[in-house]
Amino acid sequence: MEKAEARIPYPSSIKVLDDVEKCSSAEEARLENTIYVADPNAERRLVRRIDIRLLPASMFIYLLCFLDRSNIGNARLLNSATGDSLAQVTQMSEQQYLIALMIFLISYTIFETPSNYMLKKLRPSRWLAFLMLGWGAMTMILGLFPGIIYCLTFWYKPEERALRVAFILACATLGGAFGGAIAFAVGHMNRVGGLQAWRWLFILEGASSCAFAVLTFFFFPDFPETETWLSSEEHHMARDKDTLTDWRLYLHYFVFVSISVPFSSISLFAPTIVSGLGYEGLDAQLFTLPPYALAFVVTDAVAWYSDRQEKRSWGTFSCLLLAGISFLVQGALPPTSFKARYGMLCVAVSFSFASIPPLLSWLMANLRSTGASTLAIPLNVTTGQIGQFIGIYIFKASEAPGYPTGHYTNAAFLIAGAVVALMLRRVYIRRNKALGPQDRAWRL
């Protein structure tokens, strides 16, 4: 019988095998070889309670995060027809814009892993609230994503994580959709109070993050063992593993780099790409909505299937391949094929985002200790910044409206990632064949 995964809390109705009953204290029940058997109905009730407490807050936090980190792409072009865009008012050149994006990504890379350790030390509610207040204030003038993903490892078993990751990540697609819609609406506030619309965009979205930071501080769940709304019974299983020298993790990291290239380029240049499809002015903001709306549905559907069928590797591979082909077709189509290119953009955005939840769930399912999760998850996201660095340079203004370099670069990284995902699946299959009957199987 396989040992239960690391969900710390469980209700009193859960029945435990005889070796646990012999333990004289709850602490002794933490022994690594202890086996737990949970009542399925009690397990489902617990998952629902966790979902209600954790998921909506995590989704809304990440929605605000993505709005604030990607609104520069909207602000850059907002009200350009009247000479009031960010680029025009600040007289920002193309190179200066790219440098600004690079500075953000460098900071993002440096602080990802330390941020996760601070989250563990200071409690999620306090640290996430601090991050929200900080980025909201700076927007009115990031560490968040790996922190939220790390929190999921406290609360959910591996087979439950991909769908929850998808719900949170899909809020990035909602952020992209709402970002365009919000920019369209705020665009009509141009010159209100003597401020350009792009300034109002930063103020309104930053203020929302600051306000929600207060609620996060008081109500966001921390660790299962500290929450009073849970049963006092708990269990925790862990194995030490040298996270830095486990080479198969670097295959995971490479695949995440491959998806980070289109994630970055889409997030920061979606309005620019759409403007190259024949949509200009405020319409360019509004027409960024359909690709992200479709991506929200596809991302959740792929994650649900990957979790339900225990096929995270196939979910990752299929999405990477389909997104890569879509970008390849976009690059090959004539610049004047606006409708066909827009349709392929919708497909590319959808499957690019949809590849991330099963990929992250696959990684988390194969981390064998809390220490490994604390380090490997932010390392994965930090390494992925290599892809984001690349993504900010590939859509060149001189290549408008076709942007072949951008589309072909995205296609190359996605297809390479799909190949590595297949290699990684083969690694786990070979490792499983070498396991003894008492060993814990690697998940595919």
RALIN-V590985 format. One record per residue. PHI is phi in whole degrees, 0 to 359 (NA if undefined). BURIAL is b if it has 9 or more other C-alpha atoms within 8 Angstrom, else e. D_CENTER is the distance of its C-alpha to the mean C-alpha in Angstrom with 1 decimal. Layout:
# RALIN-V590985
phi={PHI & PHI}
burial={BURIAL & BURIAL}
d_center={D_CENTER & D_CENTER}
This chain:
# RALIN-V590985
phi={NA & 282 & 290 & 295 & 281 & 277 & 260 & 290 & 276 & 204 & 289 & 293 & 284 & 289 & 263 & 242 & 295 & 303 & 293 & 283 & 297 & 282 & 290 & 275 & 207 & 297 & 295 & 295 & 288 & 273 & 307 & 300 & 273 & 292 & 243 & 243 & 236 & 259 & 292 & 302 & 294 & 296 & 297 & 295 & 297 & 296 & 299 & 297 & 296 & 296 & 303 & 296 & 281 & 259 & 294 & 303 & 295 & 298 & 296 & 290 & 299 & 289 & 300 & 296 & 300 & 290 & 303 & 286 & 275 & 253 & 290 & 296 & 294 & 287 & 297 & 302 & 251 & 298 & 62 & 295 & 296 & 256 & 76 & 247 & 285 & 303 & 297 & 284 & 294 & 271 & 55 & 279 & 280 & 301 & 293 & 295 & 297 & 294 & 296 & 299 & 295 & 295 & 300 & 300 & 293 & 298 & 297 & 302 & 293 & 297 & 262 & 300 & 291 & 302 & 298 & 295 & 291 & 293 & 300 & 292 & 282 & 261 & 87 & 304 & 300 & 288 & 289 & 295 & 297 & 298 & 298 & 298 & 297 & 295 & 287 & 296 & 296 & 290 & 290 & 290 & 238 & NA & 56 & 282 & 299 & 297 & 295 & 294 & 297 & 298 & 301 & 297 & 292 & 288 & 250 & 231 & 283 & 306 & 287 & 256 & 274 & 302 & 294 & 291 & 300 & 296 & 302 & 288 & 295 & 299 & 292 & 293 & 292 & 295 & 299 & 295 & 292 & 296 & 301 & 294 & 293 & 296 & 298 & 299 & 290 & 294 & 303 & 279 & 266 & 305 & 76 & 294 & 66 & 78 & 251 & 292 & 299 & 294 & 291 & 298 & 300 & 295 & 297 & 293 & 287 & 293 & 297 & 298 & 295 & 298 & 295 & 287 & 300 & 295 & 296 & 299 & 300 & 269 & 237 & 288 & 296 & 265 & 252 & 305 & 286 & 254 & 273 & 284 & 276 & 252 & 296 & 287 & 286 & 206 & 213 & 209 & 239 & 208 & 232 & 286 & 211 & 281 & 292 & 284 & 254 & 277 & 296 & 294 & 295 & 288 & 291 & 301 & 296 & 297 & 297 & 292 & 300 & 296 & 276 & 290 & 296 & 292 & 302 & 293 & 294 & 293 & 298 & 265 & 236 & 305 & 299 & 294 & 297 & 294 & 295 & 280 & 258 & 100 & 255 & 234 & 61 & 293 & 298 & 296 & 289 & 291 & 278 & 280 & 291 & 303 & 301 & 289 & 297 & 296 & 299 & 300 & 293 & 295 & 300 & 293 & 295 & 296 & 296 & 300 & 294 & 298 & 291 & 295 & 265 & 55 & 234 & 294 & 296 & 290 & 298 & 296 & 300 & 297 & 293 & 300 & 293 & 296 & 295 & 299 & 297 & 297 & 293 & 298 & 295 & 301 & 293 & 276 & 290 & 298 & 303 & 275 & 278 & 298 & 294 & 296 & 292 & 293 & 298 & 291 & 298 & 299 & 293 & 297 & 297 & 301 & 279 & 297 & 292 & 293 & 285 & 285 & 302 & 295 & 294 & 292 & 296 & 297 & 297 & 297 & 293 & 248 & 259 & 262 & 206 & 298 & 298 & 297 & 295 & 301 & 266 & 292 & 294 & 293 & 298 & 300 & 290 & 296 & 298 & 298 & 297 & 303 & 295 & 291 & 301 & 296 & 298 & 282 & 253 & 270 & 265 & 272 & 301 & 291 & 259 & 298 & 263 & 279 & 49 & 297 & 300 & 298 & 292 & 290 & 294 & 302 & 298 & 296 & 292 & 294 & 293 & 298 & 298 & 297 & 295 & 294 & 299 & 295 & 298 & 295 & 300 & 295 & 300 & 291 & 298 & 294 & 294 & 294 & 294 & 271 & 284 & 276 & 296 & 265 & 279 & 276 & 286 & 283 & 263 & 254}
burial={e & e & e & e & e & b & b & b & b & b & b & e & e & b & b & b & b & e & e & b & e & e & b & e & e & b & e & e & b & b & e & e & e & b & b & b & b & b & b & e & e & b & b & e & e & b & b & e & e & b & b & e & b & b & b & b & b & b & b & b & b & b & b & b & b & b & b & b & e & b & b & b & b & b & b & b & b & b & b & b & e & e & e & b & b & b & b & b & b & e & e & b & e & e & e & e & b & b & e & e & b & b & e & e & b & e & e & b & b & e & b & b & b & e & b & b & b & b & b & e & e & e & b & b & b & b & b & b & b & b & b & b & b & b & b & b & b & e & b & b & e & e & b & b & e & b & b & b & b & b & b & b & b & b & b & b & b & b & b & b & b & b & b & b & b & b & b & b & b & b & b & b & b & b & b & b & b & b & b & b & b & b & b & b & e & b & b & e & b & b & e & e & e & e & b & b & b & b & e & b & b & b & b & b & b & b & b & b & b & b & b & b & b & b & b & b & b & e & e & b & b & b & b & b & e & e & b & e & e & b & b & e & b & b & b & e & b & b & e & e & e & e & b & e & e & e & e & e & b & e & b & b & b & b & b & b & b & b & b & b & b & b & b & b & b & b & b & b & b & b & b & b & b & b & b & b & b & e & b & e & b & b & b & b & b & b & b & b & b & b & b & b & b & b & b & b & e & b & b & b & e & b & b & b & b & b & b & e & e & b & b & b & b & e & b & b & b & b & b & b & b & b & b & b & b & b & b & b & b & b & b & e & b & e & e & e & e & b & e & e & b & b & e & b & b & b & b & b & b & b & b & b & b & b & b & b & b & b & b & b & b & b & b & b & b & e & b & b & b & e & e & b & b & b & b & b & b & b & b & b & b & b & b & b & b & b & b & b & b & b & b & b & e & b & b & b & e & e & b & e & b & b & b & b & b & b & b & b & b & b & b & b & b & b & b & b & b & b & b & b & b & b & e & b & b & e & b & b & b & e & b & b & e & e & b & e & e & e & e & e & e & b & e & b}
d_center={33.0 & 29.4 & 28.5 & 26.1 & 22.6 & 21.7 & 21.6 & 23.7 & 25.3 & 27.5 & 30.2 & 33.9 & 34.5 & 32.8 & 35.5 & 35.5 & 37.6 & 40.9 & 39.7 & 37.6 & 40.6 & 42.7 & 40.4 & 42.2 & 39.1 & 35.4 & 34.7 & 36.6 & 34.5 & 31.6 & 33.3 & 31.2 & 33.4 & 33.5 & 32.5 & 31.4 & 31.9 & 30.3 & 31.8 & 29.4 & 30.2 & 29.5 & 26.2 & 25.1 & 26.4 & 24.5 & 21.1 & 21.9 & 22.8 & 19.6 & 17.6 & 19.7 & 19.4 & 15.7 & 13.6 & 15.0 & 14.8 & 11.1 & 10.3 & 12.8 & 11.8 & 8.3 & 10.4 & 12.9 & 10.7 & 9.6 & 13.3 & 14.7 & 13.0 & 13.7 & 17.0 & 18.9 & 18.7 & 20.4 & 22.8 & 23.9 & 25.6 & 26.3 & 30.0 & 30.9 & 33.8 & 35.5 & 34.7 & 32.4 & 29.0 & 27.2 & 28.3 & 31.9 & 32.5 & 31.3 & 32.8 & 29.7 & 30.1 & 27.5 & 27.6 & 27.2 & 24.1 & 22.5 & 23.7 & 22.0 & 18.6 & 19.4 & 20.4 & 17.2 & 15.3 & 18.0 & 17.7 & 13.9 & 14.7 & 17.7 & 16.4 & 13.2 & 15.3 & 18.0 & 15.7 & 14.8 & 18.5 & 19.4 & 17.1 & 19.1 & 22.4 & 22.3 & 20.5 & 17.0 & 18.8 & 20.6 & 18.1 & 15.3 & 18.2 & 19.4 & 16.2 & 16.2 & 19.8 & 19.6 & 17.1 & 18.9 & 22.2 & 21.3 & 20.0 & 23.4 & 24.0 & 12.4 & 11.6 & 9.6 & 6.0 & 7.8 & 10.4 & 9.0 & 7.8 & 11.3 & 12.9 & 12.2 & 14.4 & 17.2 & 17.3 & 16.6 & 18.2 & 16.4 & 17.5 & 16.0 & 12.4 & 10.9 & 11.9 & 10.7 & 7.1 & 7.8 & 9.5 & 6.9 & 4.3 & 7.9 & 8.8 & 7.5 & 10.1 & 12.4 & 12.0 & 13.1 & 15.8 & 16.9 & 16.8 & 19.4 & 21.4 & 21.5 & 22.5 & 25.1 & 26.5 & 26.5 & 28.1 & 31.2 & 31.4 & 32.3 & 35.1 & 35.0 & 36.2 & 36.7 & 33.0 & 31.3 & 28.6 & 25.8 & 26.9 & 26.7 & 23.2 & 22.1 & 24.4 & 23.4 & 19.6 & 20.0 & 22.5 & 20.3 & 17.8 & 20.9 & 22.4 & 19.6 & 19.4 & 22.8 & 21.8 & 18.9 & 21.5 & 23.8 & 22.0 & 18.6 & 19.2 & 19.6 & 20.8 & 22.4 & 25.7 & 26.0 & 25.4 & 28.8 & 27.7 & 27.3 & 30.2 & 31.5 & 31.4 & 28.6 & 27.9 & 25.9 & 26.0 & 25.0 & 26.1 & 26.1 & 24.7 & 24.8 & 21.1 & 22.1 & 24.7 & 23.2 & 23.0 & 21.1 & 17.9 & 18.3 & 18.2 & 14.7 & 13.9 & 15.8 & 13.9 & 10.6 & 12.8 & 14.0 & 10.9 & 10.1 & 13.5 & 13.1 & 9.7 & 11.7 & 14.9 & 13.9 & 12.2 & 15.3 & 18.0 & 17.6 & 20.7 & 22.5 & 22.0 & 23.1 & 26.0 & 27.1 & 27.4 & 30.2 & 28.5 & 29.5 & 29.5 & 27.8 & 27.5 & 25.0 & 22.7 & 23.4 & 22.9 & 19.3 & 18.8 & 19.7 & 17.2 & 14.2 & 16.1 & 16.7 & 13.1 & 12.4 & 15.2 & 14.6 & 11.0 & 12.4 & 15.6 & 14.4 & 12.4 & 15.6 & 17.9 & 16.2 & 16.4 & 19.9 & 21.3 & 19.8 & 19.0 & 15.6 & 17.1 & 18.7 & 15.7 & 13.8 & 17.1 & 18.1 & 15.1 & 15.2 & 19.0 & 19.1 & 16.8 & 18.9 & 22.1 & 21.1 & 20.7 & 23.9 & 25.7 & 24.7 & 26.1 & 29.2 & 30.0 & 32.6 & 31.3 & 33.4 & 31.7 & 29.6 & 29.1 & 28.2 & 25.8 & 24.1 & 23.9 & 22.4 & 19.8 & 18.8 & 18.5 & 16.7 & 14.0 & 13.7 & 13.6 & 11.4 & 8.4 & 10.0 & 10.2 & 6.7 & 7.2 & 10.7 & 10.2 & 8.4 & 10.9 & 13.6 & 13.1 & 13.2 & 16.1 & 18.1 & 17.9 & 21.4 & 21.4 & 19.9 & 20.7 & 18.9 & 15.7 & 16.2 & 16.6 & 14.8 & 11.2 & 11.6 & 13.8 & 11.3 & 8.9 & 12.3 & 13.8 & 11.2 & 12.6 & 15.6 & 14.1 & 13.1 & 16.7 & 18.1 & 16.2 & 17.9 & 21.3 & 21.5 & 22.2 & 25.7 & 27.7 & 30.8 & 29.5 & 29.0 & 29.0 & 28.2 & 25.8 & 26.5 & 25.1 & 21.7 & 21.7 & 23.4 & 21.2 & 18.0 & 20.0 & 21.3 & 18.0 & 16.6 & 19.9 & 20.2 & 16.8 & 18.2 & 21.4 & 19.9 & 18.0 & 21.5 & 23.0 & 20.6 & 21.5 & 25.1 & 24.8 & 23.8 & 26.6 & 29.1 & 28.1 & 28.5 & 31.9 & 33.0 & 32.1 & 35.0 & 35.3 & 34.1 & 31.0 & 27.5 & 26.1 & 23.1 & 20.7 & 20.1}
